[in-house]
Amino acid sequence: MSDDAHTSRGPRFATAFFLICFLVLGYFLFVILQPFFSQLLWAGVLTVVFSPVFRRILRLSGGRRALASLVTCLLILLLFVLPLSWIAIIISQQSMNLYESLQTEAEETVTRLQELQKHPWVAWTLSQTSRWLGSEELSITEALEQLVTAVSRFLMGQTPSLLKGLGQLLFGFLLMFIAMFFLFRDGPLLRKLVEESNPLPTAYESEIIKKFQDVSYAIFVGSILTAIVQGLLGAFLFWALGIRAPLFWGAIIAFVSLVPIVGAFIVWVPWTAFLLLVGQTVKGIVLLAIGGLVVSSIDNFLKPIIIQGRTDMHPMLVFLSVLGGMQAFGFQGIVLGPLIVVLFVSFLSFYQIEFRESLEKKLAGRDKA
């Protein structure tokens, strides 16, 4: 092989070899970090949300970034993690006690339903329904007993997994706070590294970073905090009405409130029907009124106030991105779904700008020719 051929082929092979090594190493880096992706993602979101607090503490500390990072992380710990951990412990206790509570409630409810089943109209309805279904005689009490048994077994079966997951949860929080500390402390260095490692123009880089900040703020403050408020209101309402395990049901309300369209009504509507069915009419009406007018509606007032134009995504696109993100990525899909959609729209606008400019130049060249 001649030196000229070797020289001409050398750069191509070197570039290909470098790209292959880079992709392989990038894949293994992804494999290494993938188990901690959720913690790193939420660390990034919290870093963005609390960056104004960090900057203020940084000024008060005389520019000492390590001290300001530590104080900010401790502040986040005091504001969120400790209260939520305390609530999680109470919820686990209430969920374990819910088995006995359900059996007690079931015995009282069965007695009431046996009286209700003696009513001529109810007996006739059950008889006609069973005849239409072609099955044996329907019994409300038997159906309720089966339902309570199934729910109780489910709760008892989940208790060991809850206890097992407590250690994983604590480890995840520790990793998240370590990541937050370094993101706060070394934020400018990381941003400079990202800016120097990609070929995008500076204006596009700034736009992408701004989109990530806006989506993080909108999702965390607009969705998660609103869901927490709905959960707390639901828990207080359940406690005021004497419903057992109010914090447990409040946590369920907070979780389902994160899912668009589904919302808190999926929890309080069945409870309303149950209270009305067992004769607790006043409690049922109160739960129906406050659940509909306050618990399920407060997000319509809070989210616009909190977000205030941080993201201009269409509501239908928000719904699909959150729902699809949760289905694809789990809980972190609440952030990843809208973020991916926003970044795609941003890159589409970048492409339109570049394509339009190149097209205009070509057309101008043809006109001159």
Secondary structure, DSSP 8 states (H G I E B T S, - for coil): --HHHHHHHHHHHHHHHHHHHHHHHHHHHHHHHGGGHHHHHHHHHHHHHTHHHHHHHHHHTTS-HHHHHHHHHHHHIIIIIHHHHHHHHHHHHHHHHHHHHHHHHHHHHHHHHHHHHTSHHHHHHHHHHHHHHTSS---HHHHHHHHHHHHHHHHHHHHHHHHHHHHHHHHHHHHHHHHHHHHHHTHHHHHHHHHHTS-S-HHHHHHHHHHHHHHHHIIIIIIIHHHHHHHHHHHHHHHHTT-S-HHHHHHHHHHHHTSTTT-THHHHHHHHHHHHHTT-HHHHHHHHHHIIIIITTHHHHHHHHHHTTS----HHHHHHHHHHHHHHHGGGHHHHHHHHHHHHHHHHHHHHHHHHHHHHHHHHHHHH-
